Amino acid sequence: MTVDLRIADAHQHFWDTEANYHPWLRDEPPVPFRYGDYGALRRPYLPDDYFRDALPHEVVRTVYVEAEWDPADPVGETRYISRLREETGFPTVMVAQAWLDRDDCAAVLAQQSAFPFVRGIRHKPRANASPDDGAPGGMSAARWREGFAGLARLGLRFDLQTPWWHLGEAADLARAFPETSIILNHTGLPADRSRGGLEGWSRAIATLAACPNASIKISGLGQRGLPWTVGANRSIVLRAIEAFGVERSMFASNFPVDRLCASFGTIFSGFREIVADFPEADQRKLFHDNAVRIYAME
């Protein structure tokens, strides 16, 4: 089935590395990165670049997700994005930076929520290097959870980026704060494509998916040194949708980061191929409607 699809990209970034300070994009030496060498990202990437990459797909709305701007000035990034929206009309909405375990957390959350286009917060919690380390991660820390509690009071969603072996903690968080929408980034990071790795990932996303206030962004599926292919990613995409259901799943580009792995066209054409047999209404939900609803983009 060929469906004329508009895209609401649920996860993308812009940055101007010449004007603004993103430590990972400006400092030397570069930090370790899951896709390897990311030198190609260490230059400005603005709406014109994004929409050029997106052609011929029709992107009509986007969710900008904080891009590890200077942690000393989280609100500075939001002010910058406000100016970018005035100049270009994009992004549509924003997930802003705040550090939930810092002394200034409440004040930063209040400032971020005052921007009418801010829909949520991302703070990557401390994570263990592998599933073999069973120690609790950052989501279990009392101070971090105290900061997290402030999201609901301000009507803010939470974008969660963490390896799949911490999704049990994420489920505990979701149950403890049922009024806060938790949106899992990058498909739970299924980087280990061994049989054991994928089985662990599958169980972990099912644990989080059991929480009705959790949803998933299907993105970030690149593998270091390997091409992005439908064959490599079909089972992961379908398993994510099976776990969360069509209503709580969204496709996203993670551009320009996933540009290291494939073109925008390769990724979105791949998504389209994987779900080509889905009903037309379900395809529209995955590519557009769910992101618009979950991030209140209308």
N, C-alpha and C positions, 0 to 999 in steps of 0.2 A: 504494500500500500504506500503510495506517495502522498504525503500530506504537506500542504503549504504551511510551513512553521515559522512563526516569529519567535525570537529568542529573548528571554529575560535572563541574562547571564548572572547567575547567583553568586559568583565569586571572581573578582578581577581586581587589578591594581593599576594605579598610575604613579609615576614619580618623576621628579626633576632633580637628578643627581647633581646638577650644576648649581642649583639655587637652594636646595634643602639638604638636611643632614639625615641620612639613613645610615647608621653605622655599618651595617653589613654590606652596603653598596659603596661606601666611601672609604672605610678604614682598610689599612694594610696590616698584616696579610689577610686575605679573605678567610671567612670562617668555613669550617667543614659544612658541606651541603649534600643533601640526599641525592641530588642529580649529578654530583661531581662538579666539574669546572663551570662556574656561572659567570665568567667574565663578560659574556655577551649581554648580561642583564645590567651591568654597571654603567649605564648611560640613560639619558632621559627616555621615558616612555609615557606618552601623553595621548589624549583622546584621538587625535588624528592618526597616530601610530596604531592604536587599538582597532579603530574602524577600518583602517587599511588591511590589517591582518584578518579581520572578520569577513571581508568580502569573499564570496557573494552572499553570505548569510545575512539575514535581516535581524540585527540586534536592536531592540526597541527600548530596553531598560537594562540597567546594570546595578549590581551591588558591589560597591567598593569596600574592600576589606583592608583594615589597617596594614601598613607595609613596613612595620618595625622602624618607624620614624624615631628620632631622638627621644629616648625614654625620659629625658629630663623635661620634655615639653610635649606631653601627649596631646594637649588641646591645640597646639600649633599645627598639627597635621589636619585637624578638623577645620581650622580657619583656612588653611590652604585649599582644602577640598571645597569649601564654601565658595572661594573665589573662582575655582575651576568650574564649578557648576554655573556660576553667573556668566562666565565667559563662553562655555561650550554646551551647557545643558546636561552634562554628564559628570559624575555618575548620578543615577536616580536617587539612591539612598546609600548610606554608609554604615559600616561596622567600625566603630572607633576603638582607639587604644585606651586602656586603663590597667593599672597594676593593682590587682585586688588585694594584695597583701602589703601594700604600702600605707604609710600614715596618711597620705593625702588622698586615699581612695575615694572617700565619700565626696570630697570637694571636686575631684576630677569627674566622677560620675555625674554630679549635678551640672557641671559645666558642659559636659558632652551631651547630656540629655536635653539641654536648652536649645541645641541646634535642631530645627524641625525636620531635617533629613536624616538624623542619626537614628538608627533602628536598634542597634545593639553594640555589644562590647566583645572584643577578643583579648584574652590574656592566655598565652600558652602556658599551662601549668607544668611544673617540674615533672619530668618523666624519667623512668629507668631506661637503660640502654637496650635491654632485651627482656623478653618474657620470663627468662630464667631467674631474674631478680624479682622476688615476690614482695619486696618492700613497698609500702604505700607511696604513691606519688603526691604531687602538689595539691590535688583536689581534696585530699584528706586532711590537710593542715587546717587547724581551727581558724587561724587568722585569714587564710585564703577564703574559707567558707563564710566568714564574717563579712568580707568584702562582697562576696557573691550574693549574700542576702540583700544587699542594697539595690540589686538590679530590679527586683520585682516592685519595689517602692516607686521606681521611676519608669516602670513599664518597658524596661530594656530586655532584649533577647541576649542570648550568649552564644557566640560562635566558639566551638571547642575544637582545637587542633591538638590531638594527642595520639600516640601509637595505640593500636587496638588492644594491647595487653593492659591498658588502663581503663578500658570501657566498663569494667565492673564497678570501678570507682565512679565513673560517669553516671552509671545507672543509679548508684546510691545517691549521688548528687541530685539527679532528676527526681527521685522519689522524695527526697528531703525538701525540695523546692518545686512542687508540682505546678506552681503558678508561673514559673520561668521557662520560656521556650529555649531548649538547648539544640543547637544545630551543629551536627558533626561535620567537620571539614574533611575534604579529600578522602572520602570513602573509608575513613578509619585507618588510612596509611597501610594498605596491604602490600608492603614492599617485598616481603619474603614470599616468593611464589612456589616454594616447596610444598609438598602435600601437607606436611605438618603445619607449616606456616599458614596456609589457606584454611585449614580446618580450625586452627586457633582463631583466626580472624573471623571466620563465619560464626563461630560460637559467640565471640565477643560482640559482634554487631547485633546478634539476636538478643543478647542480654540488654543492650541499650534500647533496641527497637521495642522491647516490651513496655517501655515507658511512653505513655501517650503524648508527653510534652517534648519528645525527642524527634528530630528529623535528620535527614542526611543529604549532603551535597556530594554528588557523584562527580569527582574531579580528581586531579592529582594522581593519575594512574600511570604516569611515566615510570620507566625503569632505567637506571643508569646504564648508558652504553647500548641500549636496545631500542628499536623503533616502536612507536605506538601503533599497535595493530588491533583489529577487531578480534582476531584469534587469541591474542594475549589477554584481552580484557573483557570479552563477552561474558564469561561465567561470573566474573566479579560484578559487573554491572547488573546482571540478572539476579544474582544472589542478594545484592544490596536492595534492589527493588522488591524482591520477594520478602525480605526481612521487614522493611519499613512500610511496604505497600506503596502503590502509586501515589497516594495522597500526601505522603510525607517524604518524597524523593524529588530531587532537583538536579538537573544537569548544569555544570558550570565549567568555565574554561581554565580558570587559574592562570589567565594570561597577565603579564608576559612570562611568568615563571615556567609554565608548561611549554612555552615556545622552545625551551631547551630540548624537548622530547619530540615535538611534532608541530605541524602548522595548525592553526585554528580550524581550517577546513578539514584536515585529517581527523581531528578529535570529534568535531560535531558531526561530520559525515559518518564517522564510526558509531557514535551514539545513535544516529538515525537508523543505520543498518541494523544495529543490535535490537532495536525496539520496533522495527518496521512492521512486524505482525501484530503489534498492540493495537487496540481500538484507537481511532483517530482522537477521541476525547482524552484518552490516557496519554497519548503522545503530546498533546497540547499542554496537559498538566505538567509533564516532566520537563518540557522545554521552556515553558512560559508561566502558566497559570499558578502553579504551586509557589514559585518564587515571588510572584506578585502578591499572593495571599499571605505567605509566611512572613514576608518582609514589609507588608502593608505599603505597596508601591503605588496604590491608587487612592 
